[in-house]
Structure formats: structure tokens, C-alpha cells
Amino acid sequence: MRAAIHCCHKKMVPVTKAVLAIAPALNALALGLVLAIGWPLSVHGKTPEVSITADRALHFGTFMVFGSGSRTVSAAGAVIDNSIVALEGMASAPARFTVSYDRGNESKHVLDIELELVISSMPRIREGGVEGAVANLQTDLPGAAQVRPGEAIRLTLAQCRTRVCSRSFHVGGRLDVTRSFGGGVLLIPIPIDAAVISVERQR
Amino acid sequence: MRNRLTVLAFTGSLGAAIVPSGLHAQSPSSSSAEGQAAAQVVTNLQVQPLADLQFGAIVVGVGEGGEVVVGNAAADFSYRGSARSGCGQGGACAPHPAMFQVNGEASRAYRITIAGPVLARGQASGVALEVSALTLFSANISGSDGLGRLNADGADQFTVGGTLLVPAATTPDIFRADLPVTVSYE
């Protein structure tokens, strides 16, 4: 048994030694290959990431209402009132969001990034004797003029040539309000999510 | 054993480096934000009459008419021409301005509008005489240009005075004016 082991060990040693001798060179070759292709390495850049920010609120302005009424602010900022008396004060304006994609490195490859946006449902808010809810969402994104809460919106950041590419867009909607007594300031959250669907590199 | 492990580690790293991953890569990242919708709903404006525009008991001469001028303060009134008070001393028929209470959104300005013409009627005779030179006075801003301002509690009061031209030989009577007042936020 001991002779057999001695025999095989002797045969294996030359092969192992040869591999070990050329291992550093092969490692260097592998590293060079990766750098030449420009493959992203975590040791040379950050993880790619998407981000979305709320730049401006959806402002419905200042007004008086008798009983119930509504005000629509479009994604372009047009205002339509129903049983609402407009007053001086807060100006009306659509919300603005900005979605960005950071590739995590300084490569100059042209990328097409496909994103998915989702605006979640918004709660009905009561402030003293005033109650309001937002409905009929509108955006100025292509193919998403009217959107429902929970509906996926596809957005492409085409021909991205810089490390960070961004796109801003506007969101409008209709505020349905009921006043029983007094007045108040209604603040209704608009939750929005952005996710990366795909990143394609152009040849 | 150590040499075998070294070989395996090297092979693994080389294999990972040169395995092609295609021309596109999945980046499974997501982000969330919370925007906001905002609206300021203002308390409705309400106006309540507290006192009528009262020209009081008036007597004029047969051959000459007169005027009764009511200012914006309680005892601010005067007679011109042949017009004089028909009230006894201490009578409750003395002239006084109209007074209104306004309530609404705190610190907001409002405008007072009176649709014309304004007529004062004799309580006994029913004779209608036109009221001219209406004056408005807001307590909060001490102004008389038809503008008022609600205080920190959302309240204000304003008065309305005017001039009543009484023709000669008008039957003595107590004259009181109806005022169609509208208030609106400025």
C-alpha cells in the first residue's frame, strides 16, 4: 500500500508543479482579458443602480368649495375647476419626478436602459372638516397619458452615453374634495417605485 | 493538499473571467420615492347683518327738501336743508349705520360689494327714496375703500353709511334702507 501511494504521488507531482509554475502567468492573462473587454469589475466601480426622486409636489392651489367639488391639474399644468372658487395663494402645478440610472463606472459604451415605474394607490386624507382624494392620474411620459395606481409604466433611457442618465417627467391628477366645516391644508402622499427591466449595450 | 487547492482556486477564477455573459446584463435594482399632492381649502366666507342702515324719523319743509347724512360711526349723522330729526329726545329712532359681521379664513382680505340702487323706505308710508354716496368702513383695517381683512380669529365687522335725499313735503316717517351686500375673498 505504501509503495502504491509513493508511486502515484511521484507521477502527480510533475503535473502539479507545471500548473503551479504557469499559474501566475495565466492569472495575469485572465485579468488582462477582462480589462480589455471592458467588463465591469466590482473592484473598479460601483454596482449599477436606479434612483427616483420627487422634485416637486402636485399643487392644487388655494380655493374655496361649497360642499363638494373637484380641481384637475393636468401634467402640463392646465387647471379645470368643478364647483371650486379659485383664490389667491398657493399656485397650482403638476408634480415632477426624476428617474436616473448610474452604470457605476466611467465606460463610454452606449446603453439602452428600460425601466418600469409604478405609482401606488394614494390614501383619502381628512383634515378637520375637509376631506380629499387624488384620482385620474396623468403623466407626460410617452404612452402613459392616463395611468391607474399600480399600473406599470415603461420608460426607456435610450442611447445613454454618460455614467448617469436621467429623465424627468410630470404627474397631474384630479383632487376630489368635500368640505363640511372650516378649512385646511390637504397633504396626500404619492408613492412611486422605479425598477430596472433591462440594460442593453449597443454595438 | 495545499497545492491541489491552489490549482482549483486558479481554475475557478480563470473560468469566471472568460465565460461570456452576452451583450446585455441584468441589473435587478429598484428605487422608491414619495411625492405629495397639496391643496389649501379656505374656510368659506360668511356675512351676518347686525343692524340696518337707519335714517331715523325725518321731517322736511313743505317748500324745501333736505338731506340726512349717516357716517360710519354710531353717533355720526347730520341734517342738511330743511331736514330735521323727528325723534324725541332719547328716542330709539335716531340714525345709525348698517353693521355686518364677517367670518372666514384668518388674515385673509375680502371685498364688500353693494348692488345698487339702494332704497330707503318709510315704515308707515312705504315711500321709497334712493340712498346715495354709500360709505364702507372695515374695523380691522380702518379703511373705507370697500376692502376688509379678517383678523387672526377669522373675524371682522364693517359698517355702511350713506346720504338720503328727502324731497320737500315728504310725509314725516322713519326711513330704513335694505342693503344687498356681497362679500368675497380678494
Interface residues (C-beta under 8 A of the other chain):
Chain A: T16 V19 L20 A23 L26 N27 A30 L31 L33 V34 W39 P40 T47 P48 E49 V50 S51 I52 T53 A54 A57 L58 H59 F60 G61 T62 F63 M64 V65 F66 R71 V85 L87 E88 G89 M90 A95 F97 V99 M122 E127 V130 G132 V134 V171 G173 L175 V177 R179 G182 G183 G184 V185 L186 L187 I188 P189 I190 P191 I192 D193 A194 A195 V196 S198 V199 E200 R201 R203
Chain B: N3 R4 T6 V7 F10 S13 L14 A17 I18 S21 L23 H24 A25 Q26 S27 P28 S29 S30 S31 S32 A33 E34 G35 Q36 A37 A38 A39 Q40 V41 V42 T43 N44 L45 E105 Y185 E186
